Each structure stands twice: as C-alpha cells, then as structure tokens.
Amino acid sequence: MATISLDPRLNLSIAKDHRQHGVVTDEIEGIIRVYKDGHVERPPIVPNVVCTVASEPDVASRDVAINKITNVWARFYVPRCQQGKLPFLVYFHGGGFCVGSAAWKCYHEFLAKLAARAGCLIMSVNFRSAPENRLPAAYEDGCNAVLWAKQQALNGSNDQRWWWSQCNFTKVFLAGDSAGANIAHNVAIRLGSLELSEAVPKQFCLKGTILIQPFFGGEARTHSEINTAQSSSSALSLAASDVYWRLSLPVGANRDHPWCNPLSKSSTKLEALKLPPETLVCISEMDILKDRNLEFCTAMARAGHNVEQLICKGVGHAFQILHNSHFSQARTHEMISRISAFINR
C-alpha cells in the first residue's frame, strides 16, 4: 500500500516522535517513516481484526504461533461443510516487505472469501518486516512456515489436527500479492533447492504458485512504470516502490539484485530453477508493475515453466483488497474464480 488517508489525530504523536528521534532518512507519507537512529514509525493505516471476527459465515479462523523466537505466526481459514479434503494454500500478504499484517482487516476479509469460494484451506503467514529485518528474513520465515506445516501434517500433531486433517497435502500452493507474491516466488525457489517435494512426493507436494501483482523491480524503468497514470489513492507509486526496495534489500544493494529483479544478469537463470509444476500470475492492467509482470511470464514460458496469466482489466495495484468500487469487486470475483479453477483441476 502506498497512499492511504491518514487519521489527522495521529499528527501529534508523529510530531513528538520526530522531535525524539531526529532526522528522517526514508519516508512514504502516511505509510512508514524511518529515522536515522533506527526508529521506525508505522501509522495504523488499516485496522487489525482478531481471528474471531466473522467475515464469511462458512469459514472458521484461528491464529497459531509458528516461531515464538521470531514472533512469526499464521492465521488459518478453514471452510466448513466442504466435501473431501481441501487444497492447502500458504499465503503471504503485501506491503512492500515493510508494512502489512495477516491481521489487517482487508486481508482477513479477502482470504476468508477466497477460502470459501475457492474451496481451499489457507494459512496466512505473518512474517518479519523490513527495515528491522531486511530480506532474506521474510523468505526464511516463509520457508520455515511451510516446513512447519509439513511437519505438523506428517507427524500427525494432535493440537493442529483441527486444520491439517482437512487438507489434501498432495495439492499445496504458495500464493501472495505484491511483496507477498515476491515472497511466494522466492520461497518456491528455496524449497525447490531443498527438494521438498522429492522427500515426501506423495504426502506433501508443492503443485503451484499463485502470484498476484508480483512486486519486482529493476534499475531500468519499464514503460508502465514511467507512463501509467496513478491517482492520488493508488496503492503503489514508483516513488513508494523505490523506498520499499531501499528499505528491504540488503544495505548497498540496488534494484537489479536477484530478489528484486529475477531477470537481471546476476539472477540465476530461470531454466535452472526447480519450481512447482504450475504458476498463475494475476496482472492488473492499470498497475505500474504490469510490464514487469508480463516480462516475467514471457521469460518463465521461454525457460520451460508452465505459466498462466490473468489480465485484470481496468484495475490497479491491490484492487482485490481495496475493493472500493463495484467494478473492482467484480474483478476480484473473476480473479477468485480463476484461482479456484487453478487449484482444483
């Protein structure tokens, strides 16, 4: 998220922090402010909701601690009254690696809807944020979350039986939007190098990745980055994108780092990557990331990977969680239908 209206009542506390912590080194107005002394300020731009808040009548939700040392946890969405075992979808939220939460109301509503309408069980991972925890921290948290879920399932953990007993672990998918889609892709790369699927091919198998407006970048600007007109309420601007990358990449790295630009000269060739069998990329027509997402799909196909793309017409970045118009709600419904077909075939 890049531009969201800020409650003016927060101004007093912001001014106080400014005096206390000194020089501001990086800022996306209303979203995140980083001070020279290392203090990070994140105004509460989106309300958090507890897991018991019901947004879909046929979906139960519960929070589970995954790693108490790193404070990584996950929110599960379990559809009720489903026949047979369900595909298992591991989801990573967006926010430029720097903001966002699995408890954000917009994600709680979207993922409950996705679980209900796509007929899948979802584990939404709350990973560590940059700049306090720069990449690869989020990738490590994502891998550990998947391995934790695998362990619970294969060991028959009694205290987690309420969710794993309803999963079909031969149909495991990694998904996310924006920075979360970047995480899903990089977690897939890391798990592929661990040969996760080969270890227990019939019991826990990664079948695909679902990348919604994946957050990639590069030093050279694309046509859509330069020319896509952005409204004042756009969820991602080029300036905000640059700040997110500056705060999340290793210190000194530029936007051609492989974690930012998977097509850069320094990146591992896509042909050499052991990825899940199928990839679905959802691209927004009015998104500054459109060209990068299209280029990624083309490169994946040329490298021999099975990739599908969905172009969401007339909408911008993160439309599926902003849902601020009937038009964007209709596009969200179309996207959920495509994801359902992808994971249930």
C-alpha positions in Angstrom: 0.0 0.0 0.0 1.4 3.4 -0.9 -1.2 6.1 -0.5 -4.0 5.7 2.1 -5.6 8.6 4.0 -4.2 9.1 7.5 -6.2 10.0 10.6 -5.2 13.6 11.4 -5.4 12.7 15.1 -2.1 10.9 14.6 -0.3 14.1 13.8 0.5 15.0 17.5 2.2 11.6 18.1 4.1 11.8 14.8 5.4 15.3 15.7 6.5 14.0 19.1 8.4 11.1 17.5 10.0 13.4 15.1 11.5 15.6 17.9 12.5 12.5 19.8 14.3 10.5 17.0 15.7 13.3 14.9 16.4 13.1 11.2 14.1 11.2 8.9 16.1 9.1 6.4 13.2 7.5 4.5 9.5 8.0 4.3 6.4 7.1 2.4 3.9 9.7 3.6 1.2 8.2 5.8 2.7 4.7 5.5 6.1 4.4 7.0 8.8 6.8 8.4 12.3 5.7 9.2 14.6 7.8 11.4 18.4 7.9 11.4 18.5 6.4 14.9 16.8 3.3 13.5 13.3 4.0 14.9 10.5 3.0 12.5 7.1 4.6 12.6 4.1 2.8 11.0 0.8 4.7 11.4 -2.2 2.4 11.8 -3.5 2.9 8.3 -5.5 -0.3 8.2 -7.3 -1.7 11.3 -6.3 -5.1 12.6 -9.0 -7.5 13.4 -9.0 -10.6 15.6 -9.4 -14.0 14.0 -12.8 -14.5 15.6 -14.3 -11.6 13.5 -16.6 -13.4 11.1 -16.4 -12.1 7.5 -17.7 -15.3 5.9 -20.3 -17.4 7.6 -18.9 -20.7 6.4 -15.3 -20.1 7.2 -13.6 -20.6 10.7 -10.4 -18.7 11.5 -7.8 -19.2 14.1 -4.3 -17.8 14.9 -1.3 -20.1 15.5 2.2 -19.4 16.7 4.9 -20.8 14.4 8.1 -19.5 15.8 7.9 -17.8 19.2 11.6 -16.6 18.9 11.0 -14.6 15.7 7.3 -13.9 16.6 6.2 -15.4 13.3 2.6 -16.6 13.3 -0.2 -17.6 10.9 -3.9 -17.1 10.6 -5.8 -20.1 9.3 -9.0 -20.1 7.3 -10.9 -23.3 7.3 -14.1 -23.7 5.3 -16.9 -25.5 6.9 -19.2 -28.1 5.3 -16.8 -29.0 2.5 -16.8 -32.5 1.0 -13.5 -34.2 0.8 -10.1 -32.9 1.7 -9.1 -29.4 0.6 -6.1 -27.9 -1.3 -3.7 -26.2 1.1 -2.7 -22.6 0.2 0.1 -20.8 2.0 -0.5 -17.0 1.6 1.9 -14.0 2.1 0.4 -10.5 2.4 1.6 -7.4 0.6 3.0 -4.2 1.9 6.4 -3.7 0.3 8.0 -6.0 2.9 7.8 -3.1 5.3 4.1 -2.8 6.3 1.1 -5.0 6.5 -0.1 -7.8 8.6 -2.0 -11.1 8.4 -4.4 -9.4 10.9 -5.2 -6.5 8.6 -9.0 -6.3 8.1 -8.6 -6.1 4.3 -6.6 -9.4 4.2 -8.9 -11.1 6.7 -11.9 -10.4 4.5 -10.2 -11.3 1.2 -8.7 -14.5 2.4 -11.9 -15.7 4.1 -13.7 -15.0 0.8 -11.0 -16.9 -1.1 -11.2 -19.9 1.2 -15.0 -20.1 0.9 -15.3 -19.6 -2.8 -12.2 -21.5 -4.0 -12.8 -24.3 -1.5 -9.3 -24.3 0.0 -7.7 -24.2 3.4 -5.4 -21.1 3.8 -2.5 -20.4 6.1 -1.8 -16.7 6.0 1.8 -16.1 7.3 2.7 -13.0 9.3 6.4 -12.7 8.6 9.0 -10.3 9.9 9.1 -6.8 8.3 11.9 -4.6 6.9 13.8 -2.5 7.6 14.3 -4.0 11.0 14.5 -7.4 9.3 15.7 -6.9 5.8 15.5 -9.6 3.1 16.0 -12.6 3.2 14.2 -12.6 6.6 10.8 -12.8 5.0 11.9 -15.6 2.7 13.3 -17.5 5.7 10.1 -17.0 7.6 8.1 -18.3 4.6 10.2 -21.4 4.2 10.0 -22.1 7.9 6.2 -21.7 7.9 5.9 -24.2 5.0 8.2 -26.7 6.7 6.4 -26.2 10.0 3.1 -27.1 8.3 4.6 -30.1 6.6 5.9 -31.3 10.0 2.5 -30.9 11.7 0.9 -32.9 8.9 3.4 -35.7 8.6 3.8 -36.1 12.3 0.1 -36.1 13.0 0.3 -33.3 15.5 -2.8 -33.6 17.7 -3.0 -29.9 18.7 -3.0 -28.9 15.0 -5.3 -31.7 13.8 -8.2 -29.3 13.5 -6.8 -27.9 10.3 -4.3 -30.5 8.8 -6.9 -33.3 9.0 -8.9 -31.4 6.4 -6.1 -30.9 3.9 -5.1 -32.6 0.7 -1.3 -32.2 1.0 -0.7 -33.5 -2.5 -2.1 -30.1 -3.6 -0.1 -27.5 -1.8 0.2 -24.0 -3.3 2.2 -20.9 -2.4 0.5 -17.6 -3.0 0.6 -13.9 -2.2 0.0 -10.4 -3.6 2.6 -7.7 -4.3 5.6 -8.2 -2.0 3.8 -11.4 -0.8 3.9 -12.7 -4.3 7.6 -11.9 -4.5 7.9 -13.9 -1.2 5.9 -16.8 -2.6 8.2 -17.0 -5.7 11.4 -16.8 -3.7 10.1 -19.4 -1.1 9.4 -21.7 -4.0 12.9 -21.3 -5.3 14.3 -22.1 -1.8 12.1 -25.0 -1.2 13.0 -26.3 -4.7 16.6 -26.3 -3.7 15.7 -28.3 -0.6 13.9 -30.8 -2.8 10.9 -30.6 -0.5 8.6 -32.5 -2.9 11.1 -35.3 -3.5 11.4 -36.0 0.2 7.8 -37.0 0.5 6.4 -36.8 -3.0 3.0 -38.4 -2.3 2.4 -36.9 1.1 3.3 -33.2 0.7 3.7 -31.8 -2.8 4.0 -28.2 -4.0 1.8 -28.1 -7.0 1.9 -24.4 -7.9 2.4 -20.8 -7.2 -0.2 -18.0 -7.4 1.4 -14.6 -7.9 -0.9 -11.7 -7.6 0.7 -8.5 -9.0 4.2 -9.7 -8.0 6.4 -6.9 -6.7 9.5 -7.0 -8.9 11.8 -4.1 -9.9 14.9 -3.1 -11.7 17.3 -0.2 -12.2 16.0 0.4 -15.8 12.4 1.7 -15.8 9.7 0.0 -17.8 7.1 1.7 -19.9 4.3 1.1 -17.4 6.4 2.4 -14.6 7.0 5.7 -16.4 3.7 6.2 -18.2 0.9 4.6 -16.1 -1.2 7.4 -14.7 -1.7 7.0 -11.0 -4.5 8.6 -8.9 -3.8 10.1 -5.5 -5.3 6.9 -4.0 -3.1 4.5 -5.9 -1.9 1.6 -3.8 1.6 1.7 -5.4 3.5 4.6 -6.9 7.0 4.5 -8.4 8.4 6.6 -5.7 6.9 4.4 -3.0 8.3 1.3 -4.8 11.8 2.7 -4.7 11.5 3.4 -1.0 10.3 -0.1 -0.2 13.2 -1.6 -2.1 15.7 0.7 -0.4 14.4 -0.4 3.0 14.0 -4.1 2.3 17.1 -5.1 0.2 20.4 -5.7 1.8 22.3 -2.5 2.6 24.1 -1.4 -0.5 22.2 -3.5 -3.0 20.4 -1.9 -6.0 17.2 -2.9 -7.7 19.0 -5.3 -10.0 19.5 -7.6 -7.0 18.1 -11.0 -7.9 15.5 -10.8 -5.1 14.1 -7.6 -6.7 14.8 -8.4 -10.4 14.5 -12.1 -11.2 15.5 -11.3 -14.8 18.7 -9.4 -14.1 22.1 -10.6 -15.3 23.1 -11.5 -11.7 20.0 -13.7 -11.2 20.0 -17.5 -11.5 18.7 -18.4 -14.9 15.0 -19.4 -14.8 15.8 -22.6 -16.7 18.0 -23.7 -13.7 15.3 -23.2 -11.1 13.4 -26.1 -9.7 9.9 -24.6 -9.3 6.5 -26.1 -8.7 4.9 -27.5 -11.9 2.4 -24.7 -12.4 2.4 -20.9 -12.0 -0.5 -18.5 -12.2 0.3 -14.7 -12.5 -2.5 -12.2 -11.9 -1.7 -8.9 -13.5 -3.6 -5.6 -13.1 -4.0 -3.5 -16.3 -3.5 -0.2 -14.5 -0.6 -1.3 -12.3 2.9 0.3 -12.7 4.1 -3.3 -12.4 2.2 -4.6 -15.4 5.2 -4.6 -17.8 7.5 -6.4 -15.3 4.8 -9.0 -14.6 4.3 -9.6 -18.3 8.1 -9.9 -18.9 8.3 -12.3 -16.1 5.6 -14.5 -17.6 7.3 -14.5 -21.0 10.7 -15.4 -19.5 9.2 -18.2 -17.4 7.5 -19.7 -20.5 10.7 -19.4 -22.5 12.5 -21.2 -19.7 10.2 -24.1 -20.0 8.0 -23.4 -17.0 4.2 -23.8 -17.2 2.8 -20.3 -16.6 -0.7 -18.9 -17.0 -1.5 -15.2 -16.8 -4.7 -13.4 -16.0 -5.1 -9.7 -17.0 -7.5 -7.9 -14.7 -8.9 -5.1 -16.9 -9.3 -1.6 -15.7 -8.0 -2.0 -12.1 -4.8 -1.1 -10.4 -2.4 -2.5 -7.8 -4.0 -4.3 -4.8 -7.6 -3.8 -6.1 -8.6 -7.1 -4.5 -8.0 -5.8 -1.0 -9.1 -2.2 -1.6 -12.5 -3.3 -3.0 -13.7 0.3 -3.1 -15.9 0.1 -6.1 -18.4 -2.4 -7.7 -16.1 -2.6 -10.7 -13.1 -3.7 -8.6 -15.3 -6.2 -6.7 -16.4 -7.8 -10.0 -12.7 -8.1 -11.0 -12.0 -9.7 -7.6 -14.7 -12.2 -8.2 -13.2 -13.1 -11.6 -9.8 -13.5 -10.1 -11.0 -15.8 -7.3 -12.8 -17.9 -9.9 -9.6 -18.3 -11.9 -7.6 -19.2 -8.7 -10.3 -21.7 -7.8 -10.1 -23.4 -11.2 -6.3 -23.3 -11.0 -6.1 -25.1 -7.6 -9.0 -27.5 -8.1 -8.3 -29.0 -11.5 
